[in-house]
Amino acid sequence: MTADPEAALAREARRLLEAEAAAGFNDSSIPGGLSRWIAGQGQHAGSLTRLSQYSRLRPRTREDLARAVLADLGTSHAGPSRGRDADQPVTVLPGVGPTAEKRLAALDIRTVSNLLHHRPRRYIDHSSVVPIAEAEPGREVTIIGDVVEIRARPARSGRVRVVEAAIADKTGQILAVWFNQVYLAKTLRGRRNVAFAGRVESAAYDRQLTSPEYELDVHRMVHAGRLVPVYPLTRGLSQRQLRRWMSLAVDDYAASVPETLSAAQRQAHGLPDVATAIRNLHFPVDAVAQAAAARRFAFAELLVYQLAILRRRQTWRESQPGRPVQIHRDALAAFGGQLPFKLTDGQRVAVTDVLNDLRRDRPMSRLLQGDVGSGKTVVAAGALHAIVGDGWQGAIMAPTEVLAEQHAATLRELLTPLGVRVELVTGSVPAGEKRRIWRDVERGDVHVVVGTQAIIQRSARFARLNLAVVDEQHRFGVQQRGEIRAKGYNPHLLAMSATPIPRTLALTVYGDLDISALRELPGGRRPVKTSFVPNHRRGDAYAFIRRQVESGRQAFIVFPIIEDSESLNARSATEEHKRLTRGAFADLADAVGLLHGRMSATAKERVMRSFRDGEIRILVSTSVIEVGIDVPNASVIVIEGAERFGLAQLHQLRGRVGRGEHQSYCLLMSETTDATENARLRTLQTVHDGFTLAERDLELRGPGDVIGTRQSGALGFRFASVTDLSTIQSARRHAEALVNADPELADPEHRSLSAAVARLLTRNEWN
């Protein structure tokens, strides 16, 4: 080797590949084959490790691989490349006809590229190729032998046909057994040098392989002799079919898949090129290569996602300039001086973050997330007072009328003494009054408008809207947030959420927003006492509710489903409401209400208002009460079927009580006897921090329970994990560096990456 071993190795690799091109890619350029030569280079091989499978490939596939490597090495001596296109319909693969095409479409596989990105859900290790004499019971092995005898016979039950084959090599014999696959008796009869892969089991007379995979060509093994992929399937498709098509696709099209990562990016993060990653995703040489392939696709997926997020934030900030707000110190002092309580440290930091954003000439795009009862509305009130002090208007939009009414009451209490006029606009406000309010808003006489979606109707006009606050922002779509922005001249946006978001999700789902978090509760708030109640003590729970109601308090009883279901073994809100009003609370029947998501908006608002006003004493409900109800007099919540909820959602439900001066209680009732599940529920007895519970939920149940099923699905990740903080952070840093260096991704080496970002941004959930 010379002083530069990598450069010398690259020159030698180029020479060998050019020799391969001259010889027709027959693996004759070096004795022992090119793969063996690569293996001998050890750690110096670097990106050339993609050639480690060269000797096992077909000549036309070797050609694609050789051309790709030569291109990276800076030469084109191998001649013109054949034009294969991975975006062709999957029907270009031999054996994929109209019927198979429909079945693959059910897996969202319509092109060869779709197929190549269909991720195996696991692998079976059949890489241990052993003589029959060493095939010990309990091991997953591959044996290679001759079929010396095979027959099909009926099983004792008469309902199943059994195929039995005696397989022999130089060291001994073993039995292979299949069920209801009679065709194998013909397929395998008299075959020599066949590979069989499976788990060795003890049999009555000796050892046997039950339903083993088989491979007729031991020189190109797909189902045996290696790590064998196991794919998600649909009706009518088998693993053997999908593996066969995948093998053809990998051989013929892997090298034509566009590379989204440049050579410098791959080198910086220690990632393989896309062709190598595809080969090692489906037919890895070993577990290390498989892990590297998965890591490469996860990083690329997160990088594209982060670039899309940054592009969306850039569009938000640069499409129109924001209107900076002059913050007047005397106004701030007046707001702080009339507060009936002391701000928490978190509230002070959040207010500072928001005010700093408002001072800038680009529109604020901030998420204020805080645990239940952490005081987000006070932060919003401080921001609204600041913009009003500079002559602007503000608006706050809530998902329900009851929540809008609560915000209006709080804001009037905090801001009216300071001369700020706050008006409420909801569907329940009489039409004449609404017209009067909007006239005053349009004249600038109203400073802050609070409401539901009514405030983004076409008739709503503001004079100088410069701050839009969206509460429980995950309940609104991007379009609705855009509509409230359109009511002003690119106003600042403050989104609020009472659902604590783990750090990894915050970097993905809300990566286009700056984030402030309130982790502490205001002084004087007592934690809700949480107890796990076994199913057989339901009567005790209802007796406790009765005592609370008799002492003047109110209660929630929450169920996981609306109506009884044959597929779900769970108590339902409607049926239990009937049972309770006829049984345990028959004497209180008129004061037992029912609330669920299928009710009309008007009916839901009426029930929530009746509960808030004390007319309903016990509210039987589904999780629709998760947000939007603030009833300080409610002191107990019973959550039935608690095992069906995530920890974060249980914590949200628990937050419906504990809002007043009385000690409050949360009773978790579970139908399951699973010890692990019940231990999970008992976590809420000792942990009251929503952020901690959200992190735990993310680990145990995935993002759907933290941000909701729709938001989780919108991520669309196939390879990336929202719990992989290091990869998310790495992708975020790299995305920011790319945007700083090449904001439009116009550099030729970023062309494929730019196209991937554009495809993501055109998906429906980003609109």
C-alpha positions in Angstrom: 0.0 0.0 0.0 1.1 3.6 -0.6 0.9 6.4 1.9 -2.8 6.8 0.9 -4.3 3.3 1.2 -7.9 4.5 0.3 -6.8 6.2 -2.9 -4.7 3.2 -3.9 -7.6 0.9 -3.2 -9.9 3.1 -5.3 -7.5 2.9 -8.2 -7.2 -0.9 -7.9 -11.0 -1.2 -7.7 -11.4 0.9 -10.8 -8.9 -1.3 -12.7 -10.7 -4.5 -11.7 -14.1 -3.1 -12.6 -12.9 -2.0 -16.0 -11.5 -5.5 -16.5 -14.9 -6.8 -15.5 -16.6 -4.6 -18.1 -14.2 -5.9 -20.8 -14.9 -9.5 -19.8 -18.6 -9.2 -19.7 -19.0 -8.9 -15.9 -18.2 -12.6 -15.4 -16.3 -12.2 -12.1 -13.0 -13.2 -13.7 -10.9 -10.1 -13.1 -9.2 -11.5 -10.0 -8.7 -15.1 -8.8 -11.3 -16.1 -6.2 -13.7 -13.4 -7.4 -14.2 -9.7 -6.7 -16.3 -10.3 -3.5 -13.5 -12.3 -1.9 -11.0 -9.5 -2.8 -13.3 -6.9 -1.2 -13.6 -9.0 2.0 -9.8 -9.1 2.2 -9.6 -5.3 2.3 -11.2 -5.1 5.8 -11.8 -1.6 7.2 -10.2 0.1 4.2 -13.0 -1.0 1.9 -15.3 1.8 2.9 -18.0 2.5 0.4 -16.6 -0.3 -1.8 -18.3 -2.9 0.6 -21.3 -2.6 -1.8 -19.2 -5.0 -4.0 -19.3 -7.7 -1.3 -22.2 -9.4 -3.1 -20.8 -9.0 -6.6 -19.8 -12.7 -7.0 -23.3 -13.9 -6.1 -25.1 -11.7 -8.6 -26.2 -12.4 -12.2 -24.0 -10.8 -14.8 -26.5 -8.2 -15.8 -27.0 -7.2 -12.2 -23.2 -7.1 -11.7 -23.1 -4.7 -14.6 -25.5 -2.3 -12.9 -23.5 -2.5 -9.7 -20.2 -2.1 -11.4 -21.4 1.0 -13.3 -22.7 2.6 -10.1 -19.4 2.1 -8.3 -17.4 3.3 -11.3 -19.5 6.4 -11.5 -18.7 7.2 -7.9 -15.0 6.5 -8.6 -15.1 9.1 -11.3 -15.0 7.1 -14.6 -17.3 5.9 -17.3 -15.1 3.4 -19.1 -17.8 0.7 -18.8 -19.7 2.1 -21.7 -23.3 3.2 -22.0 -25.7 2.1 -19.2 -29.0 0.3 -19.9 -32.0 2.4 -19.0 -33.9 0.6 -16.3 -36.6 2.6 -14.5 -37.7 1.6 -11.0 -40.8 3.8 -11.4 -42.2 1.4 -14.0 -45.3 -0.6 -13.1 -44.7 -3.7 -11.0 -46.1 -5.8 -13.9 -42.7 -5.5 -15.7 -41.5 -8.2 -13.3 -41.9 -11.8 -14.7 -44.8 -13.5 -13.1 -46.7 -10.4 -12.0 -49.9 -10.4 -13.9 -53.3 -8.6 -13.5 -54.3 -10.6 -10.5 -51.0 -10.2 -8.7 -51.0 -6.5 -9.6 -54.3 -6.1 -7.7 -53.1 -8.0 -4.7 -49.9 -5.9 -4.6 -51.9 -2.7 -4.9 -53.6 -3.7 -1.6 -50.1 -3.3 0.0 -49.6 0.1 -1.7 -47.2 -1.6 -4.2 -47.8 -0.3 -7.7 -44.3 0.3 -9.0 -41.0 -1.5 -8.8 -39.8 1.3 -6.5 -42.8 0.7 -4.2 -41.8 -3.0 -4.1 -38.2 -2.2 -3.3 -39.3 0.0 -0.4 -41.6 -2.6 1.0 -39.9 -3.3 4.4 -39.6 -6.8 5.8 -41.2 -7.0 9.2 -38.6 -9.5 10.4 -36.0 -12.0 9.3 -35.6 -15.7 9.8 -32.0 -16.7 10.3 -31.4 -19.6 7.9 -27.8 -18.7 7.4 -26.4 -21.7 9.3 -25.8 -24.3 6.6 -24.9 -27.6 8.4 -24.5 -31.3 7.5 -27.6 -33.3 8.4 -25.6 -35.1 11.2 -25.2 -31.7 12.9 -28.9 -30.6 12.6 -29.7 -30.5 16.3 -33.3 -30.1 17.6 -34.3 -26.5 18.4 -31.9 -25.0 15.8 -32.9 -23.0 12.7 -30.7 -24.5 10.0 -30.3 -25.0 6.3 -29.3 -28.4 5.0 -28.4 -29.4 1.5 -29.2 -32.9 0.4 -31.0 -35.2 -2.0 -34.6 -36.2 -1.9 -34.3 -40.0 -1.7 -38.0 -40.7 -1.0 -41.2 -38.7 -1.0 -44.8 -39.5 -0.6 -48.2 -37.9 0.1 -50.6 -39.6 2.5 -53.8 -38.7 4.4 -53.4 -37.7 8.0 -55.2 -39.8 10.7 -58.0 -37.2 10.8 -58.6 -37.7 7.0 -59.0 -33.9 6.6 -55.3 -33.1 5.9 -52.9 -34.5 3.3 -49.3 -34.9 4.6 -46.2 -34.9 2.4 -43.2 -36.7 3.8 -39.7 -36.6 2.3 -36.5 -38.4 3.3 -33.5 -36.1 2.7 -30.0 -37.4 2.7 -26.4 -36.2 2.5 -23.1 -37.9 3.2 -23.6 -37.6 6.9 -27.1 -39.0 7.4 -30.9 -38.6 6.8 -33.6 -36.4 8.1 -37.4 -36.3 7.5 -39.2 -33.2 6.1 -43.0 -32.8 6.5 -45.5 -30.5 4.9 -49.3 -30.2 5.3 -51.8 -29.8 2.4 -49.1 -29.1 -0.1 -49.5 -32.3 -2.2 -47.9 -30.6 -5.3 -44.5 -30.9 -3.5 -44.5 -34.6 -4.0 -44.2 -34.0 -7.7 -42.0 -30.9 -7.5 -39.3 -32.5 -5.2 -39.4 -36.1 -6.3 -35.9 -37.3 -7.4 -34.3 -33.8 -6.8 -30.7 -33.7 -5.9 -28.7 -31.0 -4.2 -31.8 -29.2 -2.8 -31.6 -26.7 0.2 -34.1 -27.1 3.0 -34.4 -24.5 5.7 -36.4 -24.6 9.0 -36.4 -25.5 12.7 -35.2 -28.9 13.6 -37.7 -30.8 15.8 -37.6 -34.1 17.6 -39.9 -36.7 16.0 -41.0 -40.2 17.1 -38.2 -42.0 15.4 -35.6 -39.2 14.7 -35.5 -35.6 13.8 -37.6 -33.7 11.3 -38.1 -30.4 9.6 -41.8 -29.3 9.7 -42.9 -27.2 6.7 -39.4 -26.2 5.7 -38.6 -23.7 2.9 -36.9 -25.3 0.0 -34.5 -24.0 -2.7 -33.9 -25.9 -5.9 -31.0 -23.7 -7.0 -28.4 -23.7 -4.2 -26.3 -21.2 -6.1 -28.9 -18.4 -5.8 -30.7 -19.0 -2.6 -33.5 -16.7 -1.6 -35.6 -18.8 0.8 -32.7 -20.6 2.5 -29.0 -20.4 3.4 -29.2 -16.8 4.5 -31.2 -14.2 6.5 -34.6 -14.7 4.9 -37.0 -11.7 4.8 -40.6 -12.0 6.1 -42.9 -9.4 4.6 -46.3 -8.0 5.4 -48.7 -9.8 3.1 -52.3 -9.6 1.9 -54.8 -12.3 0.9 -53.7 -14.3 -2.0 -49.9 -13.6 -1.7 -47.3 -15.9 -0.2 -43.9 -15.2 1.2 -42.3 -17.3 -1.6 -44.0 -15.3 -4.3 -43.1 -11.9 -2.8 -39.5 -13.0 -2.2 -39.1 -14.2 -5.8 -40.4 -11.0 -7.2 -38.3 -9.0 -4.7 -35.2 -10.9 -5.8 -35.8 -10.1 -9.4 -36.5 -6.4 -8.6 -33.4 -6.1 -6.4 -31.2 -7.7 -9.1 -32.5 -5.7 -12.0 -33.6 -2.3 -10.5 -31.8 -1.6 -7.3 -29.1 0.3 -9.1 -31.6 2.5 -10.9 -33.3 3.9 -7.7 -32.5 7.6 -7.4 -29.9 8.4 -4.7 -31.3 11.0 -2.3 -28.1 11.3 -0.3 -24.9 12.6 -1.7 -21.6 10.7 -1.3 -20.5 13.3 1.2 -23.7 12.9 3.2 -23.4 9.2 3.3 -19.8 9.3 4.3 -20.5 11.9 7.1 -23.1 9.6 8.6 -21.5 6.2 7.8 -24.4 5.1 5.5 -24.4 2.8 2.5 -25.5 4.0 -0.9 -29.1 3.3 -1.9 -28.5 0.3 -4.1 -26.4 -1.4 -1.4 -29.0 -0.5 1.2 -31.8 -2.0 -0.9 -29.9 -5.2 -1.4 -29.1 -5.5 2.3 -32.6 -4.5 3.3 -34.1 -7.5 1.5 -31.3 -10.0 1.3 -28.6 -8.9 3.7 -25.2 -10.6 3.9 -25.5 -10.4 7.7 -27.3 -8.7 10.5 -24.8 -5.8 10.6 -25.5 -5.1 6.9 -29.2 -5.2 7.5 -29.0 -2.8 10.4 -26.9 -0.4 8.3 -29.5 -0.5 5.5 -32.4 0.2 7.9 -30.4 3.0 9.5 -29.8 4.6 6.1 -33.4 4.6 5.1 -34.5 5.9 8.5 -32.0 8.8 8.2 -33.1 9.6 4.7 -36.7 9.5 5.6 -36.2 11.8 8.6 -34.0 14.2 6.5 -36.7 14.6 3.9 -39.3 15.1 6.6 -37.2 17.7 8.4 -36.4 19.5 5.1 -40.2 19.6 4.3 -40.9 21.0 7.8 -38.2 23.7 7.4 -39.5 24.5 3.9 -43.0 25.0 5.3 -41.7 27.2 8.1 -39.6 29.2 5.6 -42.7 29.7 3.5 -44.7 30.9 6.5 -42.1 33.4 7.4 -41.1 34.7 4.0 -44.4 34.6 2.0 -45.3 37.9 3.7 -43.4 39.9 6.3 -44.9 40.0 9.8 -45.9 43.2 11.6 -43.6 43.8 14.6 -45.2 44.8 17.8 -43.8 47.6 20.0 -43.9 46.2 23.5 -44.6 49.0 26.1 -43.1 48.4 29.5 -45.8 50.3 31.3 -48.4 48.0 29.7 -46.5 44.9 30.8 -46.1 46.2 34.3 -49.9 47.0 34.5 -50.7 43.5 33.4 -48.4 41.8 35.9 -49.5 44.1 38.7 -53.2 43.3 38.5 -52.7 39.5 38.3 -54.3 37.9 41.4 -51.4 35.3 41.5 -47.7 35.0 40.9 -46.6 33.6 37.6 -44.6 30.4 37.6 -41.1 30.3 36.3 -42.3 28.5 33.2 -45.0 31.1 32.5 -42.4 33.9 32.8 -40.1 32.2 30.3 -43.0 31.5 28.0 -44.2 35.1 28.1 -40.7 36.3 27.3 -40.4 33.9 24.4 -43.7 35.1 22.9 -42.9 38.8 23.4 -39.5 38.4 21.8 -41.3 36.8 18.8 -43.8 39.6 18.6 -41.1 42.2 18.4 -39.7 40.6 15.1 -40.8 41.6 11.6 -41.4 37.9 10.8 -44.6 36.3 11.9 -44.4 34.3 15.2 -45.1 30.5 14.7 -44.9 29.1 18.3 -46.5 26.2 20.1 -47.2 26.7 23.8 -47.6 23.2 25.3 -48.4 22.7 28.9 -49.8 20.1 31.2 -53.5 20.3 32.3 -53.9 23.4 34.5 -50.4 24.8 33.8 -51.8 28.3 33.0 -51.5 28.6 29.2 -54.4 31.0 29.0 -52.5 33.5 31.2 -49.6 33.4 28.8 -51.9 34.1 25.9 -53.6 36.9 27.9 -50.2 38.6 28.4 -49.5 38.4 24.6 -52.9 39.7 23.7 -52.5 42.6 26.1 -49.1 43.4 24.6 -50.4 43.6 21.1 -53.5 45.6 22.1 -51.2 48.1 23.8 -49.6 48.8 20.4 -52.9 49.3 18.7 -53.5 45.8 17.3 -56.3 43.3 17.6 -56.2 39.6 18.7 -58.3 36.5 18.3 -58.4 33.2 20.1 -60.1 30.2 18.5 -61.2 27.1 20.6 -62.7 23.8 19.4 -65.9 24.0 21.4 -68.3 26.7 22.6 -67.9 25.8 26.2 -64.1 26.1 26.0 -64.5 29.4 24.1 -66.8 30.7 26.8 -64.3 29.7 29.5 -61.5 31.5 27.6 -63.7 34.6 27.3 -64.5 34.6 31.0 -60.8 34.3 31.9 -59.7 37.0 29.5 -62.4 39.4 30.6 -61.3 38.9 34.2 -57.7 39.5 33.4 -57.9 42.2 30.7 -61.2 44.2 31.1 -59.7 46.1 34.2 -56.9 47.2 31.8 -59.3 48.7 29.3 -59.3 45.7 26.9 -62.7 44.9 25.3 -63.2 41.1 24.9 -66.1 39.8 22.9 -67.4 36.2 22.4 -68.6 34.9 19.1 -70.0 31.4 18.9 -72.9 29.7 17.1 -75.1 30.3 20.1 -74.7 34.1 20.0 -77.9 35.6 18.5 -77.4 36.7 14.9 -78.2 40.4 15.7 -75.7 40.5 18.4 -73.1 38.9 16.2 -73.6 41.5 13.5 -73.2 44.2 16.1 -70.0 42.6 17.4 -68.5 42.2 14.0 -69.3 45.9 13.1 -67.4 46.9 16.2 -64.5 44.5 15.3 -64.3 46.0 11.8 -64.2 49.5 13.3 -61.4 48.5 15.7 -63.5 49.0 18.8 -63.2 45.4 19.9 -59.7 44.4 20.9 -59.9 40.6 21.4 -62.4 38.2 19.8 -62.9 34.8 21.3 -64.8 32.1 19.5 -65.1 28.8 17.7 -64.8 28.4 14.0 -67.4 31.1 13.7 -64.5 33.7 13.8 -63.1 32.4 10.5 -66.3 32.7 8.6 -66.3 34.8 5.4 -68.3 37.6 7.1 -65.7 38.0 9.8 -63.5 41.1 9.3 -60.9 42.6 11.5 -59.4 46.1 11.4 -55.9 45.3 12.6 -55.6 41.6 13.5 -52.0 40.8 14.4 -52.2 37.8 16.8 -54.1 34.6 16.3 -54.2 32.1 19.2 -55.4 28.6 18.4 -56.2 26.5 21.5 -56.1 22.7 21.4 -54.4 23.2 18.1 -54.3 19.5 17.1 -58.1 19.7 16.8 -57.8 22.0 13.9 -56.4 21.3 10.4 -53.7 23.3 8.6 -56.4 24.8 6.4 -58.3 26.2 9.4 -55.2 27.7 10.9 -54.5 29.3 7.5 -58.0 30.8 7.4 -57.6 32.6 10.7 -54.2 33.9 9.5 -56.0 35.2 6.4 -58.1 37.4 8.6 -55.2 39.7 9.2 -52.0 40.8 7.4 -50.0 37.7 8.1 -50.6 37.8 11.9 -48.4 36.1 14.5 -49.7 32.6 15.5 -49.6 31.2 19.0 -50.8 27.6 19.1 -51.7 26.0 22.4 -52.0 22.4 23.4 -52.7 20.7 26.7 -51.3 17.4 25.3 -47.6 17.2 26.4 -45.5 16.2 23.4 -42.3 14.1 23.9 -39.2 15.7 22.6 -38.8 13.4 19.6 -42.4 14.0 18.5 -41.9 17.8 19.0 -39.0 17.7 16.5 -41.1 15.8 13.9 -44.8 16.6 14.2 -44.3 20.2 15.3 -40.9 20.8 13.8 -42.1 23.9 12.0 -43.0 25.6 15.2 -40.9 27.1 17.9 -41.9 25.5 21.2 -42.4 26.7 24.7 -43.3 24.3 27.5 -45.0 24.8 30.8 -44.0 21.9 33.1 -45.0 23.2 36.5 -48.5 23.9 38.0 -49.4 27.1 39.7 -49.2 27.1 43.4 -52.2 25.8 45.4 -53.1 23.1 42.9 -53.5 19.8 44.6 -52.6 16.6 42.7 -55.6 14.4 41.8 -55.5 11.2 44.0 -55.4 8.3 41.6 -56.4 4.8 42.5 -56.5 1.5 40.5 -59.9 -0.2 41.2 -60.3 -3.9 40.3 -63.3 -4.8 38.3 -65.0 -6.6 41.2 -65.0 -3.3 43.2 -67.2 -1.3 40.8 -69.9 -1.1 43.4 -67.5 0.6 45.8 -66.6 3.1 43.1 -70.2 4.0 42.5 -70.8 4.3 46.3 -67.9 6.8 46.4 -69.5 8.8 43.6 -72.8 8.9 45.5 -71.0 10.3 48.6 -69.3 13.0 46.6 -72.5 14.0 44.9 -74.4 14.1 48.2 -71.7 16.5 49.5 -72.4 18.8 46.6 -69.7 17.7 44.1 -70.1 16.4 40.5 -68.6 13.4 38.8 -67.6 12.0 35.4 -67.9 8.3 34.4 -65.9 7.7 31.1 -66.2 4.7 28.8 -64.0 3.7 25.9 -66.8 3.2 23.3 -70.2 4.7 22.5 -72.2 1.6 21.8 -71.9 -2.2 22.5 -69.7 -3.9 19.9 -69.4 -7.6 19.0 -65.7 -7.1 18.2 -64.8 -5.1 21.3 -65.3 -6.6 24.7 -65.8 -3.3 26.5 -68.6 -1.4 28.3 -70.2 1.3 26.3 -71.4 4.7 27.3 -75.0 4.5 26.0 -75.7 1.0 27.5 -74.1 1.9 30.8 -76.0 5.2 31.0 -79.2 3.2 30.7 -78.0 0.7 33.3 -76.9 3.3 35.8 -80.1 5.4 35.6 -82.1 2.3 36.2 -79.9 0.9 38.9 -77.1 2.4 40.9 -78.2 6.0 40.4 -82.0 5.5 39.7 -82.9 8.1 42.3 -80.6 10.6 40.5 -81.7 9.7 37.0 -82.7 13.2 36.0 -79.2 14.4 37.0 -77.3 11.8 35.1 -76.3 13.1 31.6 -74.9 11.4 28.5 -72.3 12.8 26.1 -70.5 11.2 23.2 -69.0 12.1 19.8 -72.0 11.0 17.6 -74.2 13.7 19.1 -74.8 16.8 17.2 -72.6 19.8 18.1 -75.7 21.6 19.5 -76.6 18.6 21.7 -73.0 18.3 22.9 -72.8 21.9 23.8 -76.2 21.7 25.6 -75.0 18.8 27.8 -71.7 20.3 28.6 -73.3 23.6 29.6 -75.8 21.7 31.8 -73.0 20.0 33.5 -71.0 23.2 34.0 -74.1 24.9 35.4 -74.7 22.0 37.9 -77.9 20.7 36.4 -76.2 17.4 35.5 -74.5 15.9 38.6 -73.1 12.8 37.0 -71.9 12.9 33.4 -71.6 9.5 31.6 -69.3 10.1 28.6 -66.7 8.9 26.1 -63.3 10.5 25.8 -65.0 13.5 24.1 -64.6 15.3 27.4 -60.8 15.1 27.0 -60.8 18.9 26.3 -63.2 21.7 26.6 -64.8 21.2 30.0 -63.7 23.2 33.0 -66.0 22.4 35.9 -64.3 23.3 39.2 -67.0 21.6 41.2 -66.2 18.2 39.6 -64.2 16.2 42.1 -64.2 12.6 40.9 -63.7 10.8 37.5 -64.1 7.1 37.0 -62.5 5.8 33.8 -63.9 2.4 32.8 -61.9 0.1 30.5 -58.8 2.1 31.4 -56.5 -0.4 29.7 -57.9 0.8 26.3 -56.4 4.3 26.8 -52.9 5.5 26.6 -51.2 7.0 29.6 -51.2 10.5 28.1 -54.9 10.3 27.3 -55.7 9.0 30.8 -53.8 11.9 32.2 -55.8 14.3 30.0 -59.0 12.7 31.2 -57.8 12.9 34.8 -57.3 16.6 34.2 -61.0 17.2 34.0 -61.1 17.1 37.8 -58.9 18.9 40.4 -59.7 22.3 39.1 -61.4 23.7 42.2 -60.7 24.0 45.9 -61.8 20.4 46.8 -59.6 17.3 46.8 -60.3 15.4 43.6 -60.0 11.7 42.7 -59.4 9.6 39.6 -60.5 5.9 39.7 -59.1 3.7 37.0 -61.1 0.6 36.3 -59.8 -2.2 34.2 -61.4 -5.4 32.7 -58.1 -7.0 32.1 -56.2 -9.4 34.3 -52.9 -8.9 32.5 -50.3 -8.1 35.2 -48.1 -6.0 32.8 -51.1 -3.9 31.7 -52.3 -3.3 35.2 -48.8 -2.3 36.2 -48.8 0.3 33.4 -52.1 1.7 34.7 -50.7 2.0 38.3 -48.0 4.3 36.9 -50.6 7.1 37.1 -50.9 6.6 40.9 -47.4 8.0 41.4 -46.6 10.0 38.3 -48.5 13.3 37.8 -46.2 14.9 35.2 -47.8 14.8 31.8 -44.5 15.1 29.9 -43.1 12.0 31.7 -46.3 10.1 31.0 -46.2 11.1 27.4 -42.6 9.8 27.0 -43.6 6.6 28.7 -46.6 6.3 26.4 -44.5 6.8 23.3 -42.2 3.9 24.4 -45.1 1.6 25.2 -47.8 2.3 22.6 -46.4 4.5 19.9 -47.3 8.0 18.7 -50.9 7.4 18.1 -51.7 7.5 21.8 -49.8 10.7 22.3 -50.9 12.9 19.3 -53.9 10.9 18.0 -54.2 8.3 15.3 -54.6 10.8 12.4 -51.5 12.8 13.3 -49.5 9.6 13.8 -50.5 8.2 10.4 -49.7 11.5 8.8 -46.0 11.0 9.5 -46.0 8.1 7.1 -42.7 6.7 8.3 -41.7 3.2 7.1 -38.3 3.1 8.6 -37.9 5.9 11.0 -38.9 5.6 14.6 -40.3 8.6 16.5 -38.5 7.4 19.6 -35.1 7.5 17.9 -34.0 10.8 19.3 -30.3 10.6 18.1 -31.3 10.0 14.5 -34.0 12.7 14.6 -31.6 15.2 16.0 -28.9 14.2 13.4 -31.4 14.6 10.6 -32.6 17.9 12.0 -29.0 19.3 12.2 -28.2 18.1 8.7 -31.4 19.6 7.3 -30.7 23.0 8.9 -27.2 23.0 7.5 -28.5 22.1 4.0 -31.1 24.9 4.1 -28.5 27.4 5.3 -26.0 26.4 2.5 -28.5 25.7 -0.3 -32.0 27.0 0.7 -33.7 25.9 -2.6 -31.8 22.6 -2.8 -30.7 23.8 -6.3 -27.3 22.1 -6.3 -27.3 19.2 -8.8 -26.3 16.7 -6.1 -29.4 17.7 -4.1 -31.8 17.2 -7.1 -33.2 13.9 -5.9 -33.5 15.1 -2.4 -35.4 18.2 -3.6 -37.8 16.0 -5.5 -38.4 13.8 -2.5 -39.2 16.9 -0.4 -41.6 18.2 -3.1 -43.4 14.8 -3.2 -43.9 14.9 0.6 -45.2 18.5 0.6 -47.8 17.6 -2.1 -49.3 14.8 0.0 -52.8 15.7 1.3 -51.9 15.8 5.0 -49.4 18.7 4.3 -52.0 20.8 2.5 
